[in-house]
Amino acid sequence: SPIAVDAVMKVIDPATATNVDLQDIKIVKKLGGTVEDTELIDGLVFTSKSSGAGGPNKIEKAKIGLIQFCISPPKTDMDNQVIVSDYTQMDRVLREERAYILDIVK
């Protein structure tokens, strides 16, 4: 199949390669369609839906970060409860959590 050959040629350097690591090529099967609908995608494919109605379906020249760890405020190891009696206190907690996450991302 020409698609299989094209996929191999995209992951190797033809001048120096003697073998191919097939772990670098992923085949994703979807229900429906025909063999003629098969296509080779150069890059990443995200199958999740966009968040929210009316969101963008396509973004060109997007900057995407692939993160392999949890981004969340730290949790205490003890069974503590935080009691918030005022909205301003809750706002302060949320601002500190947001600042913590932004610091991790930078």
C-alpha angles and dihedrals in degrees: 000000000000091000091059091050091047091050092052092047091053094056099044138057103239093206096058109016120109098171140015129236102220090198086079091064121066125193115205117195120206128188117252130021130079136266089266089061090063114115139177114236117203104210134005129338120204113200097185120104122252115264114256132003117288093025123143118283096194131026120187123211091008120174109225127186119202108210122192100189137063116271106205138115113276118267123218119246092222127076097253129154126213112211115202113194098171134046091230090060091051090048090053092051091050092048091051092049091049091049090049092052093046089051090053093049095050 
